[in-house]
Every structure is written in C-alpha cells, then in structure tokens.
Amino acid sequence: MASIYNIPSHIKAWVYYEYGNIEEILKFESNIPIPDIKEDQVLIKVVAAALNPADYMRALGFFKDTDAPLPIVPGFDAAGVVVRVGSKVSKFKVGDEVYGDIIEYAWNNPKTIGTLAEYTATEEKVLAHKPSNLSFIEAASLPAAIITAYQGFDKIEFSAGKSILVLGGAGGVGSLVIQLAKHVFGASKVAATASTPKQDLLRSLGADLAIDYTKENFEELVEKFDVVYDTVGESNKALKAVKEGGKVVTIVPPATPPAITFSAVSDGAVLEKLQPYLESGKVKPVLDPKGPFPFSQTVEAFAYLKTNRAIGKVVLHPIP
C-alpha cells in the first residue's frame, strides 16, 4: 500500500537478546528491520511510549514459555500516527493519530517488536483514535493502565452506589481506578491508599478518603468496603478490609482466595467507550513529574519505574 510518508527499511529501537534485568540487558540498535504488516494491521510511527511493570517482568523471563523468540523490542503502550494500513483495515487511514496497548495478550505470544521503537505494527482492534484534547505523551500513558482498570470493574460486576478502596491509588492503574470509580461507575465512596506526599493527588483524582499507608493500616479501619481493588499485591490484607459478601480484585498474582485475579486483554473498544470521559476531562492521564524521559534515557526510565515511586505513568518522548 502506498504511503505519503517516507518510511525507512530499518529503524532505531531498544532490544534485548537474552533474559535478565531489563536495565542491564537493553541495547540501543539503529538498524532493526521495520516490521511487516498483516492484512488486519497498521504500521504506526511511534511518537510516545509508556513503560509498564509487565515490560521488566517479561524481560526476566516470567512467561518465556509463551513469549516471542529473542531478540525482543519491549513496550506495550504507544501513541503515534498511522503510516501504512493492511488491506482489511477499515477503522483507520494513513495520517490518523492513534493510541493503544499493541499486545493483545501480554502473557501469550506477545509481539517481537513492541513500542520502544521508531515504528511498530499492530492489529487495528487494539487501537483507538487519540482523543483530540490529549497530547501524544498523555495518550501513550493510558492504554494498558486504563484497560486494566476498566476490565477489573467488569470482572467484579461493579455497579453504581457501591463503595471501593483502591490500594496503590497514585500508581499507573490505581490513579485511573479512582477516576473510573468516581466518574464512570458511580461509586458511592472512593477510598485510596498512598504515601504521605501523594495524599493531595488522591483527593484531586476523586478519592473521598485518602489513607496514608505509612501512618495507618487500611485493613484495621472500622469502615469496610464493598470492593477492594488491589494494584500493589496485598490481597491477603485486602480481604480484611472488605464487607461480608464484598469482593477483592487484584492485578498482582498470586491472589489470596477468595480474591480474584485477572489479566487484562488489550481492546480498542474499551478506549473508544471511555473517549467521552477523556475528552470531557472527567478522566485525566496522570504523568510522573520526572518525565517524559527522552528515548536515549530508556534504561534510566526503567530503573526509575522499578523503584515503585513513580506517580502515574512513566513515558518516553520524543522517539527517537
């Protein structure tokens, strides 16, 4: 398919050739063959990409039995411009600004070339048009986190009028769980945990009760909640904070029964469904103030993400 863009045959990308700590194994390459597209795929010029814990877990070999063959270009989240479309693509055309988590199933046969590259290819079904009010940096921060947040509510069949406690409310997923609970799902009360400097952020996102986990134990609160949404891996404590008959959902396996764990599936339809909330500003991206990191500082960005101190999302821009 012809394109108005001057698309190179080889691209710059971050690559690893073996499993290990991502900040030790990542190498910058400037001569990676550009990915081909299948009939249901588009080629994207990546403008901004976000980092996820799944990137460094994948690099450690957590799911190597179902992983793509090495070498691997990591990265799930991107925002960019469509430069080529497959013959069966109907939703997008060359020039469209799009965003998405390009890997449908993180743990099962993920792509060899992820989003930490100048160009990447993915199926149209995992993408959506970028909300017009968001920058590429803001849009890149959203897909994996907001899809995960949303699908967790689906998993527990959350409904308006229920109360919710969010563990890790200042993180990439947690900061969006608070906003979705408040503005999309109509929670009666939203509580959330974070450290002392992040209490104001929790309130600004819509938390009615901000809990400083360095000063009090959420599981010892007199008040109990209909749902506890655990983004930090404390499902055992979460079970003590839930009402009788309530539910605990966690994104960090293994879950302590009867807490429910789930893995998100990337889906452009979720992004489309949430578009009105993003365009109205009711739901906002939360970007770490240290970012965006330039593409040349990808290793430093991963090292920072691994400290677990990041607020919201860590984004790379510009690329390259």
Solvent accessible surface area in square Angstrom, and as a share of the most:
residue,aa,sasa,rsa
1,M,151,0.67
2,A,90,0.70
3,S,36,0.23
4,I,149,0.75
5,Y,82,0.31
6,N,148,0.76
7,I,27,0.14
8,P,52,0.32
9,S,77,0.50
10,H,80,0.36
11,I,1,0.00
12,K,75,0.32
13,A,0,0.00
14,W,21,0.07
15,V,3,0.01
16,Y,0,0.00
17,Y,106,0.40
18,E,101,0.45
19,Y,59,0.22
20,G,21,0.20
21,N,59,0.30
22,I,0,0.00
23,E,54,0.24
24,E,124,0.56
25,I,12,0.06
26,L,14,0.07
27,K,103,0.44
28,F,91,0.38
29,E,51,0.23
30,S,69,0.45
31,N,109,0.56
32,I,25,0.13
33,P,85,0.54
34,I,26,0.13
35,P,21,0.13
36,D,130,0.67
37,I,41,0.21
38,K,139,0.59
39,E,87,0.39
40,D,59,0.30
41,Q,10,0.04
42,V,0,0.00
43,L,0,0.00
44,I,2,0.01
45,K,50,0.21
46,V,0,0.00
47,V,33,0.19
48,A,0,0.00
49,A,0,0.00
50,A,0,0.00
51,L,1,0.00
52,N,11,0.06
53,P,63,0.40
54,A,20,0.15
55,D,0,0.00
56,Y,32,0.12
57,M,53,0.24
58,R,1,0.00
59,A,0,0.00
60,L,73,0.36
61,G,12,0.11
62,F,134,0.56
63,F,19,0.08
64,K,117,0.49
65,D,141,0.73
66,T,60,0.35
67,D,20,0.10
68,A,7,0.06
69,P,107,0.67
70,L,66,0.33
71,P,63,0.39
72,I,0,0.00
73,V,4,0.02
74,P,0,0.00
75,G,0,0.00
76,F,5,0.02
77,D,0,0.00
78,A,2,0.02
79,A,1,0.01
80,G,0,0.00
81,V,26,0.15
82,V,0,0.00
83,V,1,0.00
84,R,72,0.26
85,V,16,0.09
86,G,9,0.09
87,S,104,0.67
88,K,135,0.57
89,V,20,0.11
90,S,105,0.68
91,K,73,0.31
92,F,10,0.04
93,K,138,0.58
94,V,31,0.18
95,G,34,0.33
96,D,17,0.09
97,E,79,0.35
98,V,0,0.00
99,Y,1,0.00
100,G,0,0.00
101,D,15,0.08
102,I,1,0.00
103,I,4,0.02
104,E,41,0.18
105,Y,108,0.41
106,A,18,0.14
107,W,90,0.32
108,N,89,0.45
109,N,117,0.60
110,P,4,0.03
111,K,40,0.17
112,T,56,0.33
113,I,28,0.14
114,G,0,0.00
115,T,0,0.00
116,L,0,0.00
117,A,0,0.00
118,E,23,0.10
119,Y,17,0.07
120,T,0,0.00
121,A,8,0.06
122,T,0,0.00
123,E,31,0.14
124,E,28,0.13
125,K,111,0.47
126,V,0,0.00
127,L,1,0.00
128,A,0,0.00
129,H,71,0.32
130,K,24,0.10
131,P,0,0.00
132,S,100,0.65
133,N,78,0.40
134,L,12,0.06
135,S,51,0.33
136,F,42,0.17
137,I,35,0.18
138,E,52,0.23
139,A,0,0.00
140,A,0,0.00
141,S,1,0.00
142,L,1,0.00
143,P,0,0.00
144,A,18,0.14
145,A,2,0.01
146,I,1,0.00
147,I,2,0.01
148,T,19,0.11
149,A,0,0.00
150,Y,20,0.07
151,Q,34,0.15
152,G,0,0.00
153,F,1,0.00
154,D,82,0.43
155,K,102,0.43
156,I,2,0.01
157,E,131,0.59
158,F,15,0.06
159,S,55,0.35
160,A,77,0.60
161,G,51,0.49
162,K,68,0.29
163,S,11,0.07
164,I,0,0.00
165,L,0,0.00
166,V,0,0.00
167,L,1,0.01
168,G,16,0.15
169,G,0,0.00
170,A,5,0.04
171,G,26,0.25
172,G,17,0.16
173,V,26,0.15
174,G,0,0.00
175,S,1,0.01
176,L,3,0.02
177,V,0,0.00
178,I,0,0.00
179,Q,5,0.02
180,L,0,0.00
181,A,0,0.00
182,K,68,0.29
183,H,72,0.32
184,V,36,0.21
185,F,34,0.14
186,G,34,0.33
187,A,14,0.11
188,S,73,0.47
189,K,63,0.27
190,V,0,0.00
191,A,0,0.00
192,A,0,0.00
193,T,5,0.03
194,A,4,0.03
195,S,22,0.14
196,T,66,0.38
197,P,118,0.75
198,K,32,0.14
199,Q,22,0.10
200,D,106,0.55
201,L,42,0.21
202,L,0,0.00
203,R,129,0.47
204,S,89,0.57
205,L,15,0.08
206,G,14,0.14
207,A,8,0.07
208,D,76,0.39
209,L,55,0.27
210,A,15,0.12
211,I,1,0.00
212,D,14,0.08
213,Y,123,0.47
214,T,83,0.48
215,K,151,0.64
216,E,76,0.34
217,N,76,0.39
218,F,10,0.04
219,E,26,0.12
220,E,124,0.55
221,L,37,0.18
222,V,148,0.85
223,E,69,0.31
224,K,67,0.28
225,F,0,0.00
226,D,35,0.18
227,V,4,0.02
228,V,0,0.00
229,Y,0,0.00
230,D,0,0.00
231,T,22,0.13
232,V,77,0.44
233,G,37,0.36
234,E,55,0.25
235,S,5,0.03
236,N,87,0.45
237,K,73,0.31
238,A,0,0.00
239,L,43,0.22
240,K,126,0.53
241,A,0,0.00
242,V,25,0.14
243,K,87,0.37
244,E,182,0.82
245,G,80,0.77
246,G,26,0.25
247,K,78,0.33
248,V,3,0.02
249,V,0,0.00
250,T,0,0.00
251,I,41,0.21
252,V,55,0.32
253,P,85,0.53
254,P,128,0.80
255,A,23,0.18
256,T,53,0.31
257,P,110,0.69
258,P,110,0.69
259,A,12,0.09
260,I,53,0.27
261,T,57,0.33
262,F,27,0.11
263,S,64,0.41
264,A,30,0.23
265,V,50,0.29
266,S,7,0.04
267,D,49,0.25
268,G,0,0.00
269,A,54,0.42
270,V,9,0.05
271,L,0,0.00
272,E,71,0.32
273,K,117,0.49
274,L,1,0.01
275,Q,39,0.17
276,P,83,0.52
277,Y,65,0.25
278,L,1,0.01
279,E,72,0.32
280,S,75,0.48
281,G,23,0.22
282,K,111,0.47
283,V,1,0.01
284,K,120,0.51
285,P,23,0.14
286,V,18,0.10
287,L,63,0.31
288,D,4,0.02
289,P,105,0.66
290,K,135,0.57
291,G,24,0.23
292,P,60,0.38
293,F,22,0.09
294,P,52,0.33
295,F,6,0.02
296,S,84,0.54
297,Q,76,0.34
298,T,0,0.00
299,V,39,0.23
300,E,90,0.40
301,A,0,0.00
302,F,0,0.00
303,A,43,0.33
304,Y,35,0.13
305,L,19,0.10
306,K,58,0.25
307,T,57,0.33
308,N,127,0.65
309,R,167,0.61
310,A,14,0.10
311,I,44,0.22
312,G,5,0.05
313,K,15,0.06
314,V,0,0.00
315,V,3,0.02
316,L,0,0.00
317,H,51,0.23
318,P,75,0.47
319,I,10,0.05
320,P,67,0.42
